[in-house]
Amino acid sequence: MTAEAAQPWTSAPAAPPTVLRCREEAEIYVASVCFKHGPPRLLGAELEWVVQHSGNPHRPLQAQHLAETLGAHVPPSLVPDSPHNPLPHGSTVTVEPGGQLEISSPPCTSLTELIATVEGDTAALTELLDPAGLVLTDLGSDPYRPSRRLVDIPRYAAMESAFDRIGPMGRAMMCSTAAVQVCLDAGTPSDVALRWAALHDLGPVLVAAFANSPWLGGRLTGWVSSRMQAWFALDPTRTRPSPVKWDPELEWNPAADWARRALDTPLLCQRRPCGSWEVPSGVTFADWLSGALPGRPSTADLDYHLTTLFPPVRPHGYLEVRYLDAQPVGQWLVPVAVLAALLADPEVTAAAREVCAPAAGRWLQAAKRGLRDETLAVAATEVFELACGALPALDAPPEVQMLLEEITEYRIRRGRCPADDLINAAGDGVAAAGGTRRNGSRCTGGQLL
């Protein structure tokens, strides 16, 4: 979410930083590093969880307790000299500002490999937490505790200060939300525009279908995805969806659009050897290039600035889908499977864009109402049917196909998202604690009914 570290998508060594001389040079650099072309073959996932004390979800977390629990896997944001060892299957652990935990998988060549990697490392993380009395919750937001920053590093302090100037949702986003993020190759030059456009067109439909955060800070917010409500309430230059201009008959370069956007986005922080990283409000990277701040920025500074942009889909060499709430126990793999299936074949990808067309741009309606929005509900049914038909080509494990079909039948076709069950439970007087992850078991159809 807001972490600066990311799992590398390639083993190629980074080029040494160079000083940037002008805007044109900076835009060319952004386009080249954010959209790396090639046949789409790699898949990755980043899973975030709100962490609670077992049996006492209201109890605040402590940074030292988390650091001791994670041991050699703890990131440098909590223990600067940590070895930051990966988990047994290769995923790295990150601690988000409010103590949420994230694992970032290595890039995998198949959905089957990715599932085995993430399930294995999730089980390993759970085993680390269990003796410390901590559990991973399967909700997209913290239903009980107020937003409170645990991780005290200059990046997060500057981020908190910048977002506080806008409103309270910045702290909520930083400290109280959790997501499933899906990473896919950008694709060849001939299909990258289609893949980029499709991930945006699918966004409102999948936000609605997988919304799982109706509670935030002790109350029902009135949104099925309070996590996306928080994102949309932040700085729109930094968090809004990118406009889609792709048409089969027209030439369009999303990399050039993204490069312009990146340079015109205000800086969130400026790295310094000591002291605060805060910057004056409204100073963009382009302004820095023009002399608004001391010194001339380098490619390393620009790389860092790119990590402070948080749109629903972010190009990071690969394409990072950031609009999905954390999912109920065992169901994180469903949105991953849906996206992998829909983007595996350009014809299926184009068909997905077509069925999503009536729902294009309905981001706020998706986060507010989910599949109670009729336009989104109709599109979601068609999208999930496409995914069910396309998934066998990926040779996914049979239980994944079964789970996707069950969710399509018993949830999507009924116009429901995970948040609806939590809202109904609240109406029945049941506490919305959500599920907790204690092992690697997956959800079965019986749990969906």
Sequence and secondary structure as in RCSB ss.txt:
>XXXX:A:sequence
MTAEAAQPWTSAPAAPPTVLRCREEAEIYVASVCFKHGPPRLLGAELEWVVQHSGNPHRPLQAQHLAETLGAHVP
PSLVPDSPHNPLPHGSTVTVEPGGQLEISSPPCTSLTELIATVEGDTAALTELLDPAGLVLTDLGSDPYRPSRRL
VDIPRYAAMESAFDRIGPMGRAMMCSTAAVQVCLDAGTPSDVALRWAALHDLGPVLVAAFANSPWLGGRLTGWVS
SRMQAWFALDPTRTRPSPVKWDPELEWNPAADWARRALDTPLLCQRRPCGSWEVPSGVTFADWLSGALPGRPSTA
DLDYHLTTLFPPVRPHGYLEVRYLDAQPVGQWLVPVAVLAALLADPEVTAAAREVCAPAAGRWLQAAKRGLRDET
LAVAATEVFELACGALPALDAPPEVQMLLEEITEYRIRRGRCPADDLINAAGDGVAAAGGTRRNGSRCTGGQLL
>XXXX:A:secstr
   S    S  S      B  SHHHHHHHHHHHHB  S    EEEEEEEEEEETTBTTS   HHHHHHHHGGG  
TTTSTT      TTS EEEE TTS EEEE   BSSHHHHHHHHHHHHHHHHHHHGGGTEEEE SSB SSS     
   HHHHHHHHHHHTT THHHHHHHHB EEEEEE    TTTHHHHHHHHHHHHHHHHHHH  B EETTEE S SB
HHHHHHHTS HHHHS       TTS   HHHHHHHHHHTSB S    SSS     TT BHHHHHTTSSSS  BHH
HHHHHHTT   SEEESBSEEEEEEE  STT THHHHHHHHHHHSSHHHHHHHHHHHGGGTT HHHHHHHGGGSHH
HHHHHHHHHHHHHHHGGGGT  HHHHHHHHHHIIIIITTT  HHHHHHHHHHTT      EE SS    HHHH 
